[in-house]
Amino acid sequence: EAWEVLKRVAAYVKEAFGLPVRVNTNGQGSLICGRDIAPEFAGLVDAVSISLNTPNPERYAELTRSRFGEAAFPAMLDFAREVKRYVPSVTMTTVETTLTPEEEDACRAICEDLGVNYRIRLWVEEGKVTK
């Protein structure tokens, strides 16, 4: 499983080089692994970035096409809630131009409720940042 490899690489990077480790994720690792993996981040990972994508569970299922269907959205939120207990910096992200201002506000409210950071990433197309 990729999570086991990631843990070994993170431990090596921290031990050999003393570098901080950031993990970018869809937040579905606990679903994929069949257990709560958030505690396993403790001491290995310094920052986690989770793709929130949308405040709407149905739209999230449509966008991500997760094999877990509509169970993926609440599981991703649960992961964010749990992992912040073990990782110093947790950020959830969306991409600019893909949401309405109201949807961005709803995403911001979700993040505030979870106690994590919210960031709107730039849209990048073919290596170019667009506005």
DOSENU-465779 format. One record per residue: residue in one letter; x, y negated, z of N, C-alpha, C in turn. Coordinates in Angstrom, 1 decimal, decimal comma, always signed. Example, Ala and Ser with C-alpha at 12.3 -4.5 7.8 and 13.67 -1.06 7.14 Angstrom:
BEGIN
<site code="a" n_c1="+13,2" n_c2="+5,7" n_c3="+7,8" ca_c1="+12,3" ca_c2="+4,5" ca_c3="+7,8" c_c1="+13,2" c_c2="+3,3" c_c3="+7,8"/>
<site code="s" n_c1="+12,8" n_c2="+2,2" n_c3="+7,1" ca_c1="+13,7" ca_c2="+1,1" ca_c3="+7,1" c_c1="+12,9" c_c2="+0,0" c_c3="+7,9"/>
This chain:
BEGIN
<site code="e" n_c1="+0,8" n_c2="+1,2" n_c3="+0,0" ca_c1="+0,0" ca_c2="+0,0" ca_c3="+0,0" c_c1="+0,9" c_c2="-1,2" c_c3="+0,0"/>
<site code="a" n_c1="+0,5" n_c2="-2,3" n_c3="-0,7" ca_c1="+1,2" ca_c2="-3,5" ca_c3="-0,9" c_c1="+1,5" c_c2="-4,2" c_c3="+0,5"/>
<site code="w" n_c1="+0,5" n_c2="-4,1" n_c3="+1,4" ca_c1="+0,7" ca_c2="-4,7" ca_c3="+2,7" c_c1="+1,9" c_c2="-4,2" c_c3="+3,4"/>
<site code="e" n_c1="+2,1" n_c2="-2,9" n_c3="+3,4" ca_c1="+3,3" ca_c2="-2,3" ca_c3="+4,1" c_c1="+4,6" c_c2="-2,8" c_c3="+3,5"/>
<site code="v" n_c1="+4,6" n_c2="-2,9" n_c3="+2,2" ca_c1="+5,8" ca_c2="-3,5" ca_c3="+1,5" c_c1="+6,0" c_c2="-4,9" c_c3="+1,9"/>
<site code="l" n_c1="+4,9" n_c2="-5,7" n_c3="+1,9" ca_c1="+5,0" ca_c2="-7,1" ca_c3="+2,2" c_c1="+5,6" c_c2="-7,3" c_c3="+3,7"/>
<site code="k" n_c1="+5,2" n_c2="-6,5" n_c3="+4,6" ca_c1="+5,7" ca_c2="-6,6" ca_c3="+6,0" c_c1="+7,2" c_c2="-6,3" c_c3="+6,0"/>
<site code="r" n_c1="+7,6" n_c2="-5,3" n_c3="+5,3" ca_c1="+9,0" ca_c2="-5,0" ca_c3="+5,3" c_c1="+9,9" c_c2="-6,1" c_c3="+4,7"/>
<site code="v" n_c1="+9,4" n_c2="-6,7" n_c3="+3,6" ca_c1="+10,1" ca_c2="-7,8" ca_c3="+2,9" c_c1="+10,1" c_c2="-9,0" c_c3="+3,8"/>
<site code="a" n_c1="+9,0" n_c2="-9,3" n_c3="+4,5" ca_c1="+8,9" ca_c2="-10,5" ca_c3="+5,4" c_c1="+9,9" c_c2="-10,3" c_c3="+6,5"/>
<site code="a" n_c1="+9,9" n_c2="-9,1" n_c3="+7,1" ca_c1="+10,9" ca_c2="-8,9" ca_c3="+8,2" c_c1="+12,3" c_c2="-9,1" c_c3="+7,7"/>
<site code="y" n_c1="+12,6" n_c2="-8,6" n_c3="+6,6" ca_c1="+14,0" ca_c2="-8,7" ca_c3="+6,0" c_c1="+14,3" c_c2="-10,1" c_c3="+5,8"/>
<site code="v" n_c1="+13,5" n_c2="-10,9" n_c3="+5,2" ca_c1="+13,7" ca_c2="-12,3" ca_c3="+4,9" c_c1="+14,0" c_c2="-13,1" c_c3="+6,2"/>
<site code="k" n_c1="+13,1" n_c2="-12,8" n_c3="+7,2" ca_c1="+13,3" ca_c2="-13,5" ca_c3="+8,4" c_c1="+14,6" c_c2="-13,1" c_c3="+9,1"/>
<site code="e" n_c1="+14,9" n_c2="-11,8" n_c3="+9,1" ca_c1="+16,1" ca_c2="-11,3" ca_c3="+9,9" c_c1="+17,4" c_c2="-11,7" c_c3="+9,1"/>
<site code="a" n_c1="+17,4" n_c2="-11,5" n_c3="+7,8" ca_c1="+18,7" ca_c2="-11,7" ca_c3="+7,1" c_c1="+18,9" c_c2="-13,1" c_c3="+6,8"/>
<site code="f" n_c1="+17,9" n_c2="-13,9" n_c3="+6,6" ca_c1="+18,1" ca_c2="-15,3" ca_c3="+6,1" c_c1="+17,5" c_c2="-16,4" c_c3="+7,0"/>
<site code="g" n_c1="+16,7" n_c2="-16,0" n_c3="+8,0" ca_c1="+16,1" ca_c2="-16,9" ca_c3="+8,9" c_c1="+15,1" c_c2="-17,9" c_c3="+8,2"/>
<site code="l" n_c1="+14,6" n_c2="-17,4" n_c3="+7,1" ca_c1="+13,7" ca_c2="-18,3" ca_c3="+6,3" c_c1="+12,2" c_c2="-18,1" c_c3="+6,7"/>
<site code="p" n_c1="+11,4" n_c2="-19,2" n_c3="+6,6" ca_c1="+10,0" ca_c2="-19,1" ca_c3="+6,9" c_c1="+9,3" c_c2="-18,2" c_c3="+5,8"/>
<site code="v" n_c1="+8,3" n_c2="-17,6" n_c3="+6,2" ca_c1="+7,5" ca_c2="-16,7" ca_c3="+5,2" c_c1="+6,1" c_c2="-17,2" c_c3="+5,1"/>
<site code="r" n_c1="+5,7" n_c2="-17,5" n_c3="+3,8" ca_c1="+4,3" ca_c2="-17,9" ca_c3="+3,6" c_c1="+3,7" c_c2="-16,8" c_c3="+2,7"/>
<site code="v" n_c1="+2,5" n_c2="-16,4" n_c3="+3,0" ca_c1="+1,7" ca_c2="-15,4" ca_c3="+2,3" c_c1="+0,5" c_c2="-16,1" c_c3="+1,6"/>
<site code="n" n_c1="+0,4" n_c2="-16,0" n_c3="+0,3" ca_c1="-0,8" ca_c2="-16,4" ca_c3="-0,4" c_c1="-1,7" c_c2="-15,2" c_c3="-0,6"/>
<site code="t" n_c1="-2,9" n_c2="-15,3" n_c3="-0,3" ca_c1="-3,8" ca_c2="-14,1" ca_c3="-0,3" c_c1="-5,3" c_c2="-14,5" c_c3="-0,6"/>
<site code="n" n_c1="-6,0" n_c2="-13,5" n_c3="-1,0" ca_c1="-7,4" ca_c2="-13,6" ca_c3="-1,2" c_c1="-8,2" c_c2="-13,4" c_c3="+0,1"/>
<site code="g" n_c1="-7,5" n_c2="-13,0" n_c3="+1,2" ca_c1="-8,1" ca_c2="-12,8" ca_c3="+2,5" c_c1="-8,8" c_c2="-11,5" c_c3="+2,6"/>
<site code="q" n_c1="-8,6" n_c2="-10,6" n_c3="+1,7" ca_c1="-9,4" ca_c2="-9,3" ca_c3="+1,7" c_c1="-8,5" c_c2="-8,1" c_c3="+2,2"/>
<site code="g" n_c1="-7,3" n_c2="-8,4" n_c3="+2,8" ca_c1="-6,4" ca_c2="-7,4" ca_c3="+3,2" c_c1="-7,0" c_c2="-6,4" c_c3="+4,2"/>
<site code="s" n_c1="-7,8" n_c2="-6,9" n_c3="+5,1" ca_c1="-8,3" ca_c2="-6,1" ca_c3="+6,1" c_c1="-9,4" c_c2="-5,1" c_c3="+5,5"/>
<site code="l" n_c1="-10,1" n_c2="-5,6" n_c3="+4,5" ca_c1="-11,0" ca_c2="-4,7" ca_c3="+3,8" c_c1="-10,2" c_c2="-3,7" c_c3="+3,0"/>
<site code="i" n_c1="-9,2" n_c2="-4,1" n_c3="+2,3" ca_c1="-8,4" ca_c2="-3,2" ca_c3="+1,5" c_c1="-7,7" c_c2="-2,1" c_c3="+2,4"/>
<site code="c" n_c1="-7,2" n_c2="-2,5" n_c3="+3,5" ca_c1="-6,5" ca_c2="-1,6" ca_c3="+4,4" c_c1="-7,4" c_c2="-0,8" c_c3="+5,3"/>
<site code="g" n_c1="-8,6" n_c2="-1,2" n_c3="+5,4" ca_c1="-9,6" ca_c2="-0,5" ca_c3="+6,2" c_c1="-9,4" c_c2="-0,7" c_c3="+7,7"/>
<site code="r" n_c1="-8,7" n_c2="-1,8" n_c3="+8,1" ca_c1="-8,4" ca_c2="-2,1" ca_c3="+9,5" c_c1="-8,1" c_c2="-3,6" c_c3="+9,6"/>
<site code="d" n_c1="-8,2" n_c2="-4,2" n_c3="+10,8" ca_c1="-7,8" ca_c2="-5,6" ca_c3="+11,0" c_c1="-6,3" c_c2="-5,7" c_c3="+10,9"/>
<site code="i" n_c1="-5,8" n_c2="-6,3" n_c3="+9,9" ca_c1="-4,4" ca_c2="-6,5" ca_c3="+9,7" c_c1="-3,8" c_c2="-7,8" c_c3="+10,3"/>
<site code="a" n_c1="-4,7" n_c2="-8,7" n_c3="+10,7" ca_c1="-4,3" ca_c2="-10,0" ca_c3="+11,2" c_c1="-3,3" c_c2="-9,9" c_c3="+12,3"/>
<site code="p" n_c1="-3,4" n_c2="-9,1" n_c3="+13,3" ca_c1="-2,4" ca_c2="-9,0" ca_c3="+14,3" c_c1="-1,0" c_c2="-8,6" c_c3="+13,8"/>
<site code="e" n_c1="-0,9" n_c2="-8,0" n_c3="+12,7" ca_c1="+0,4" ca_c2="-7,5" ca_c3="+12,1" c_c1="+1,1" c_c2="-8,7" c_c3="+11,5"/>
<site code="f" n_c1="+0,5" n_c2="-9,9" n_c3="+11,4" ca_c1="+1,2" ca_c2="-11,1" ca_c3="+10,9" c_c1="+2,0" c_c2="-11,7" c_c3="+11,9"/>
<site code="a" n_c1="+1,8" n_c2="-11,4" n_c3="+13,2" ca_c1="+2,5" ca_c2="-12,1" ca_c3="+14,3" c_c1="+4,0" c_c2="-11,9" c_c3="+14,2"/>
<site code="g" n_c1="+4,7" n_c2="-13,0" n_c3="+14,2" ca_c1="+6,2" ca_c2="-13,0" ca_c3="+14,2" c_c1="+6,8" c_c2="-12,7" c_c3="+12,8"/>
<site code="l" n_c1="+6,0" n_c2="-12,3" n_c3="+11,8" ca_c1="+6,5" ca_c2="-12,0" ca_c3="+10,5" c_c1="+6,2" c_c2="-13,2" c_c3="+9,5"/>
<site code="v" n_c1="+5,0" n_c2="-13,8" n_c3="+9,7" ca_c1="+4,5" ca_c2="-14,8" ca_c3="+8,7" c_c1="+4,3" c_c2="-16,1" c_c3="+9,5"/>
<site code="d" n_c1="+4,8" n_c2="-17,2" n_c3="+8,8" ca_c1="+4,8" ca_c2="-18,5" ca_c3="+9,4" c_c1="+3,6" c_c2="-19,3" c_c3="+8,8"/>
<site code="a" n_c1="+3,1" n_c2="-19,0" n_c3="+7,6" ca_c1="+2,0" ca_c2="-19,7" ca_c3="+7,0" c_c1="+1,2" c_c2="-18,8" c_c3="+6,1"/>
<site code="v" n_c1="-0,1" n_c2="-18,9" n_c3="+6,1" ca_c1="-1,0" ca_c2="-18,2" ca_c3="+5,2" c_c1="-1,8" c_c2="-19,1" c_c3="+4,5"/>
<site code="s" n_c1="-1,9" n_c2="-18,9" n_c3="+3,2" ca_c1="-2,8" ca_c2="-19,7" ca_c3="+2,3" c_c1="-3,8" c_c2="-18,7" c_c3="+1,7"/>
<site code="i" n_c1="-5,1" n_c2="-19,0" n_c3="+2,0" ca_c1="-6,2" ca_c2="-18,1" ca_c3="+1,6" c_c1="-7,0" c_c2="-18,8" c_c3="+0,5"/>
<site code="s" n_c1="-7,3" n_c2="-18,2" n_c3="-0,6" ca_c1="-8,1" ca_c2="-18,7" ca_c3="-1,6" c_c1="-9,6" c_c2="-18,7" c_c3="-1,2"/>
<site code="l" n_c1="-10,2" n_c2="-19,8" n_c3="-0,9" ca_c1="-11,6" ca_c2="-19,9" ca_c3="-0,5" c_c1="-12,4" c_c2="-19,9" c_c3="-1,7"/>
<site code="n" n_c1="-12,0" n_c2="-20,7" n_c3="-2,7" ca_c1="-12,6" ca_c2="-20,7" ca_c3="-4,1" c_c1="-14,0" c_c2="-21,5" c_c3="-4,1"/>
<site code="t" n_c1="-14,9" n_c2="-21,2" n_c3="-3,2" ca_c1="-16,2" ca_c2="-21,7" ca_c3="-3,2" c_c1="-16,9" c_c2="-21,6" c_c3="-1,9"/>
<site code="p" n_c1="-17,8" n_c2="-22,4" n_c3="-1,5" ca_c1="-18,5" ca_c2="-22,2" ca_c3="-0,2" c_c1="-19,7" c_c2="-21,2" c_c3="-0,3"/>
<site code="n" n_c1="-19,9" n_c2="-20,7" n_c3="-1,5" ca_c1="-21,1" ca_c2="-19,9" ca_c3="-1,8" c_c1="-20,7" c_c2="-18,4" c_c3="-1,9"/>
<site code="p" n_c1="-21,3" n_c2="-17,6" n_c3="-1,1" ca_c1="-20,9" ca_c2="-16,1" ca_c3="-1,1" c_c1="-21,2" c_c2="-15,5" c_c3="-2,5"/>
<site code="e" n_c1="-22,3" n_c2="-15,8" n_c3="-3,1" ca_c1="-22,7" ca_c2="-15,2" ca_c3="-4,4" c_c1="-21,7" c_c2="-15,6" c_c3="-5,5"/>
<site code="r" n_c1="-21,4" n_c2="-16,9" n_c3="-5,5" ca_c1="-20,5" ca_c2="-17,5" ca_c3="-6,5" c_c1="-19,1" c_c2="-16,9" c_c3="-6,2"/>
<site code="y" n_c1="-18,7" n_c2="-16,7" n_c3="-5,0" ca_c1="-17,4" ca_c2="-16,1" ca_c3="-4,6" c_c1="-17,3" c_c2="-14,7" c_c3="-5,2"/>
<site code="a" n_c1="-18,4" n_c2="-13,9" n_c3="-5,0" ca_c1="-18,4" ca_c2="-12,5" ca_c3="-5,6" c_c1="-18,3" c_c2="-12,5" c_c3="-7,1"/>
<site code="e" n_c1="-18,9" n_c2="-13,5" n_c3="-7,7" ca_c1="-18,9" ca_c2="-13,6" ca_c3="-9,2" c_c1="-17,5" c_c2="-14,0" c_c3="-9,6"/>
<site code="l" n_c1="-16,9" n_c2="-15,0" n_c3="-8,9" ca_c1="-15,5" ca_c2="-15,5" ca_c3="-9,3" c_c1="-14,4" c_c2="-14,5" c_c3="-9,1"/>
<site code="t" n_c1="-14,5" n_c2="-13,8" n_c3="-7,9" ca_c1="-13,4" ca_c2="-12,9" ca_c3="-7,6" c_c1="-13,5" c_c2="-11,5" c_c3="-8,1"/>
<site code="r" n_c1="-14,7" n_c2="-11,1" n_c3="-8,4" ca_c1="-15,0" ca_c2="-9,8" ca_c3="-8,9" c_c1="-14,4" c_c2="-8,7" c_c3="-7,9"/>
<site code="s" n_c1="-14,5" n_c2="-9,0" n_c3="-6,7" ca_c1="-13,9" ca_c2="-8,1" ca_c3="-5,7" c_c1="-14,7" c_c2="-6,7" c_c3="-5,7"/>
<site code="r" n_c1="-13,9" n_c2="-5,7" n_c3="-5,5" ca_c1="-14,6" ca_c2="-4,3" ca_c3="-5,5" c_c1="-15,5" c_c2="-4,2" c_c3="-4,3"/>
<site code="f" n_c1="-15,4" n_c2="-5,1" n_c3="-3,3" ca_c1="-16,2" ca_c2="-5,1" ca_c3="-2,1" c_c1="-17,5" c_c2="-5,9" c_c3="-2,3"/>
<site code="g" n_c1="-17,7" n_c2="-6,5" n_c3="-3,4" ca_c1="-18,9" ca_c2="-7,3" ca_c3="-3,7" c_c1="-19,1" c_c2="-8,4" c_c3="-2,7"/>
<site code="e" n_c1="-20,4" n_c2="-8,6" n_c3="-2,3" ca_c1="-20,7" ca_c2="-9,7" ca_c3="-1,4" c_c1="-20,1" c_c2="-9,5" c_c3="+0,0"/>
<site code="a" n_c1="-19,6" n_c2="-8,4" n_c3="+0,3" ca_c1="-19,0" ca_c2="-8,2" ca_c3="+1,6" c_c1="-17,6" c_c2="-8,9" c_c3="+1,7"/>
<site code="a" n_c1="-17,1" n_c2="-9,2" n_c3="+0,5" ca_c1="-15,8" ca_c2="-9,9" ca_c3="+0,5" c_c1="-15,8" c_c2="-11,3" c_c3="+1,1"/>
<site code="f" n_c1="-16,8" n_c2="-12,1" n_c3="+0,9" ca_c1="-16,8" ca_c2="-13,4" ca_c3="+1,4" c_c1="-16,8" c_c2="-13,5" c_c3="+2,9"/>
<site code="p" n_c1="-17,7" n_c2="-12,8" n_c3="+3,6" ca_c1="-17,6" ca_c2="-12,9" ca_c3="+5,1" c_c1="-16,4" c_c2="-12,3" c_c3="+5,6"/>
<site code="a" n_c1="-15,9" n_c2="-11,2" n_c3="+4,9" ca_c1="-14,6" ca_c2="-10,6" ca_c3="+5,4" c_c1="-13,4" c_c2="-11,6" c_c3="+5,3"/>
<site code="m" n_c1="-13,4" n_c2="-12,3" n_c3="+4,2" ca_c1="-12,4" ca_c2="-13,3" ca_c3="+4,0" c_c1="-12,4" c_c2="-14,4" c_c3="+5,1"/>
<site code="l" n_c1="-13,6" n_c2="-14,8" n_c3="+5,4" ca_c1="-13,8" ca_c2="-15,8" ca_c3="+6,5" c_c1="-13,4" c_c2="-15,2" c_c3="+7,8"/>
<site code="d" n_c1="-13,7" n_c2="-14,0" n_c3="+8,1" ca_c1="-13,3" ca_c2="-13,3" ca_c3="+9,3" c_c1="-11,8" c_c2="-13,2" c_c3="+9,4"/>
<site code="f" n_c1="-11,2" n_c2="-12,9" n_c3="+8,3" ca_c1="-9,7" ca_c2="-12,8" ca_c3="+8,2" c_c1="-9,1" c_c2="-14,1" c_c3="+8,6"/>
<site code="a" n_c1="-9,6" n_c2="-15,2" n_c3="+8,0" ca_c1="-9,1" ca_c2="-16,6" ca_c3="+8,3" c_c1="-9,2" c_c2="-16,9" c_c3="+9,8"/>
<site code="r" n_c1="-10,4" n_c2="-16,5" n_c3="+10,4" ca_c1="-10,6" ca_c2="-16,8" ca_c3="+11,8" c_c1="-9,7" c_c2="-16,0" c_c3="+12,7"/>
<site code="e" n_c1="-9,4" n_c2="-14,7" n_c3="+12,3" ca_c1="-8,5" ca_c2="-13,9" ca_c3="+13,1" c_c1="-7,0" c_c2="-14,2" c_c3="+12,9"/>
<site code="v" n_c1="-6,6" n_c2="-14,4" n_c3="+11,6" ca_c1="-5,2" ca_c2="-14,6" ca_c3="+11,4" c_c1="-4,6" c_c2="-15,9" c_c3="+12,0"/>
<site code="k" n_c1="-5,5" n_c2="-16,9" n_c3="+12,2" ca_c1="-5,0" ca_c2="-18,1" ca_c3="+12,8" c_c1="-4,5" c_c2="-17,9" c_c3="+14,2"/>
<site code="r" n_c1="-5,0" n_c2="-16,8" n_c3="+14,9" ca_c1="-4,5" ca_c2="-16,5" ca_c3="+16,2" c_c1="-3,0" c_c2="-16,0" c_c3="+16,2"/>
<site code="y" n_c1="-2,5" n_c2="-15,6" n_c3="+15,1" ca_c1="-1,2" ca_c2="-15,0" ca_c3="+15,0" c_c1="-0,2" c_c2="-15,8" c_c3="+14,1"/>
<site code="v" n_c1="-0,7" n_c2="-16,7" n_c3="+13,3" ca_c1="+0,1" ca_c2="-17,4" ca_c3="+12,4" c_c1="+0,0" c_c2="-18,9" c_c3="+12,7"/>
<site code="p" n_c1="+1,2" n_c2="-19,6" n_c3="+12,7" ca_c1="+1,1" ca_c2="-21,1" ca_c3="+13,1" c_c1="+0,4" c_c2="-22,0" c_c3="+12,1"/>
<site code="s" n_c1="+0,4" n_c2="-21,6" n_c3="+10,8" ca_c1="-0,3" ca_c2="-22,5" ca_c3="+9,8" c_c1="-1,2" c_c2="-21,7" c_c3="+8,9"/>
<site code="v" n_c1="-2,5" n_c2="-21,9" n_c3="+8,9" ca_c1="-3,4" ca_c2="-21,3" ca_c3="+8,0" c_c1="-4,2" c_c2="-22,3" c_c3="+7,2"/>
<site code="t" n_c1="-4,1" n_c2="-22,2" n_c3="+5,9" ca_c1="-4,8" ca_c2="-23,1" ca_c3="+5,0" c_c1="-5,7" c_c2="-22,3" c_c3="+4,1"/>
<site code="m" n_c1="-6,9" n_c2="-22,9" n_c3="+3,8" ca_c1="-7,8" ca_c2="-22,3" ca_c3="+2,8" c_c1="-7,8" c_c2="-23,3" c_c3="+1,7"/>
<site code="t" n_c1="-7,9" n_c2="-22,8" n_c3="+0,4" ca_c1="-7,8" ca_c2="-23,6" ca_c3="-0,7" c_c1="-8,9" c_c2="-23,4" c_c3="-1,7"/>
<site code="t" n_c1="-9,1" n_c2="-24,5" n_c3="-2,5" ca_c1="-10,0" ca_c2="-24,5" ca_c3="-3,6" c_c1="-9,2" c_c2="-25,2" c_c3="-4,7"/>
<site code="v" n_c1="-9,7" n_c2="-25,2" n_c3="-5,9" ca_c1="-9,0" ca_c2="-25,8" ca_c3="-7,1" c_c1="-9,8" c_c2="-27,0" c_c3="-7,5"/>
<site code="e" n_c1="-9,1" n_c2="-28,2" n_c3="-7,7" ca_c1="-9,8" ca_c2="-29,4" ca_c3="-8,1" c_c1="-10,5" c_c2="-29,1" c_c3="-9,5"/>
<site code="t" n_c1="-11,5" n_c2="-29,9" n_c3="-9,7" ca_c1="-12,3" ca_c2="-29,8" ca_c3="-10,9" c_c1="-13,2" c_c2="-28,6" c_c3="-11,0"/>
<site code="t" n_c1="-13,1" n_c2="-27,7" n_c3="-10,1" ca_c1="-14,0" ca_c2="-26,5" ca_c3="-10,2" c_c1="-15,2" c_c2="-26,5" c_c3="-9,3"/>
<site code="l" n_c1="-15,2" n_c2="-27,5" n_c3="-8,4" ca_c1="-16,3" ca_c2="-27,7" ca_c3="-7,5" c_c1="-16,9" c_c2="-29,1" c_c3="-7,5"/>
<site code="t" n_c1="-18,1" n_c2="-29,2" n_c3="-7,2" ca_c1="-18,7" ca_c2="-30,5" ca_c3="-7,0" c_c1="-18,2" c_c2="-31,2" c_c3="-5,7"/>
<site code="p" n_c1="-18,4" n_c2="-32,5" n_c3="-5,6" ca_c1="-18,0" ca_c2="-33,1" ca_c3="-4,3" c_c1="-18,7" c_c2="-32,5" c_c3="-3,1"/>
<site code="e" n_c1="-20,0" n_c2="-32,1" n_c3="-3,3" ca_c1="-20,8" ca_c2="-31,5" ca_c3="-2,3" c_c1="-20,2" c_c2="-30,2" c_c3="-1,9"/>
<site code="e" n_c1="-19,8" n_c2="-29,4" n_c3="-2,9" ca_c1="-19,2" ca_c2="-28,1" ca_c3="-2,6" c_c1="-17,9" c_c2="-28,2" c_c3="-1,9"/>
<site code="e" n_c1="-17,1" n_c2="-29,2" n_c3="-2,3" ca_c1="-15,8" ca_c2="-29,5" ca_c3="-1,6" c_c1="-16,1" c_c2="-29,9" c_c3="-0,1"/>
<site code="d" n_c1="-17,1" n_c2="-30,7" n_c3="+0,1" ca_c1="-17,5" ca_c2="-31,0" ca_c3="+1,5" c_c1="-17,9" c_c2="-29,8" c_c3="+2,3"/>
<site code="a" n_c1="-18,6" n_c2="-28,9" n_c3="+1,6" ca_c1="-19,0" ca_c2="-27,6" ca_c3="+2,3" c_c1="-17,8" c_c2="-26,8" c_c3="+2,6"/>
<site code="c" n_c1="-16,9" n_c2="-26,7" n_c3="+1,7" ca_c1="-15,6" ca_c2="-26,0" ca_c3="+2,0" c_c1="-14,8" c_c2="-26,6" c_c3="+3,1"/>
<site code="r" n_c1="-14,8" n_c2="-27,9" n_c3="+3,1" ca_c1="-14,1" ca_c2="-28,6" ca_c3="+4,2" c_c1="-14,8" c_c2="-28,3" c_c3="+5,6"/>
<site code="a" n_c1="-16,1" n_c2="-28,2" n_c3="+5,6" ca_c1="-16,9" ca_c2="-27,9" ca_c3="+6,8" c_c1="-16,6" c_c2="-26,5" c_c3="+7,3"/>
<site code="i" n_c1="-16,5" n_c2="-25,6" n_c3="+6,3" ca_c1="-16,2" ca_c2="-24,2" ca_c3="+6,6" c_c1="-14,8" c_c2="-24,1" c_c3="+7,3"/>
<site code="c" n_c1="-13,9" n_c2="-24,8" n_c3="+6,8" ca_c1="-12,5" ca_c2="-24,8" ca_c3="+7,3" c_c1="-12,4" c_c2="-25,4" c_c3="+8,7"/>
<site code="e" n_c1="-13,2" n_c2="-26,5" n_c3="+8,9" ca_c1="-13,2" ca_c2="-27,2" ca_c3="+10,2" c_c1="-13,8" c_c2="-26,2" c_c3="+11,2"/>
<site code="d" n_c1="-14,9" n_c2="-25,5" n_c3="+10,8" ca_c1="-15,6" ca_c2="-24,6" ca_c3="+11,7" c_c1="-14,6" c_c2="-23,4" c_c3="+12,1"/>
<site code="l" n_c1="-13,8" n_c2="-23,0" n_c3="+11,1" ca_c1="-12,8" ca_c2="-21,9" ca_c3="+11,4" c_c1="-11,6" c_c2="-22,4" c_c3="+12,1"/>
<site code="g" n_c1="-11,4" n_c2="-23,7" n_c3="+12,1" ca_c1="-10,2" ca_c2="-24,3" ca_c3="+12,7" c_c1="-8,9" c_c2="-24,1" c_c3="+11,9"/>
<site code="v" n_c1="-9,1" n_c2="-24,1" n_c3="+10,6" ca_c1="-7,9" ca_c2="-24,0" ca_c3="+9,7" c_c1="-7,9" c_c2="-25,2" c_c3="+8,8"/>
<site code="n" n_c1="-6,7" n_c2="-25,4" n_c3="+8,1" ca_c1="-6,6" ca_c2="-26,5" ca_c3="+7,2" c_c1="-7,3" c_c2="-26,2" c_c3="+5,9"/>
<site code="y" n_c1="-7,7" n_c2="-27,3" n_c3="+5,2" ca_c1="-8,3" ca_c2="-27,2" ca_c3="+3,9" c_c1="-7,5" c_c2="-28,0" c_c3="+2,9"/>
<site code="r" n_c1="-7,2" n_c2="-27,4" n_c3="+1,7" ca_c1="-6,4" ca_c2="-28,1" ca_c3="+0,7" c_c1="-7,1" c_c2="-27,9" c_c3="-0,7"/>
<site code="i" n_c1="-7,2" n_c2="-28,9" n_c3="-1,4" ca_c1="-7,7" ca_c2="-28,8" ca_c3="-2,8" c_c1="-6,4" c_c2="-28,8" c_c3="-3,7"/>
<site code="r" n_c1="-6,2" n_c2="-27,6" n_c3="-4,4" ca_c1="-5,0" ca_c2="-27,5" ca_c3="-5,2" c_c1="-5,3" c_c2="-28,1" c_c3="-6,6"/>
<site code="l" n_c1="-4,2" n_c2="-28,5" n_c3="-7,2" ca_c1="-4,3" ca_c2="-29,1" ca_c3="-8,6" c_c1="-4,6" c_c2="-28,0" c_c3="-9,6"/>
<site code="w" n_c1="-5,4" n_c2="-28,3" n_c3="-10,6" ca_c1="-5,6" ca_c2="-27,4" ca_c3="-11,7" c_c1="-4,4" c_c2="-27,4" c_c3="-12,6"/>
<site code="v" n_c1="-3,9" n_c2="-26,2" n_c3="-12,9" ca_c1="-2,7" ca_c2="-26,0" ca_c3="-13,7" c_c1="-3,1" c_c2="-25,2" c_c3="-14,9"/>
<site code="e" n_c1="-2,9" n_c2="-25,7" n_c3="-16,1" ca_c1="-3,3" ca_c2="-25,0" ca_c3="-17,3" c_c1="-2,0" c_c2="-24,9" c_c3="-18,2"/>
<site code="e" n_c1="-1,6" n_c2="-23,7" n_c3="-18,5" ca_c1="-0,5" ca_c2="-23,4" ca_c3="-19,4" c_c1="+0,8" c_c2="-24,2" c_c3="-18,9"/>
<site code="g" n_c1="+1,0" n_c2="-24,2" n_c3="-17,6" ca_c1="+2,2" ca_c2="-24,8" ca_c3="-17,1" c_c1="+2,1" c_c2="-26,3" c_c3="-16,9"/>
<site code="k" n_c1="+0,9" n_c2="-26,9" n_c3="-17,3" ca_c1="+0,7" ca_c2="-28,3" ca_c3="-17,2" c_c1="-0,3" c_c2="-28,6" c_c3="-16,1"/>
<site code="v" n_c1="+0,0" n_c2="-29,6" n_c3="-15,3" ca_c1="-1,0" ca_c2="-30,1" ca_c3="-14,3" c_c1="-2,0" c_c2="-31,0" c_c3="-15,0"/>
<site code="t" n_c1="-3,3" n_c2="-30,7" n_c3="-14,9" ca_c1="-4,2" ca_c2="-31,6" ca_c3="-15,5" c_c1="-5,0" c_c2="-32,3" c_c3="-14,5"/>
<site code="k" n_c1="-5,6" n_c2="-33,4" n_c3="-14,9" ca_c1="-6,4" ca_c2="-34,2" ca_c3="-14,0" c_c1="-7,7" c_c2="-34,5" c_c3="-14,7"/>
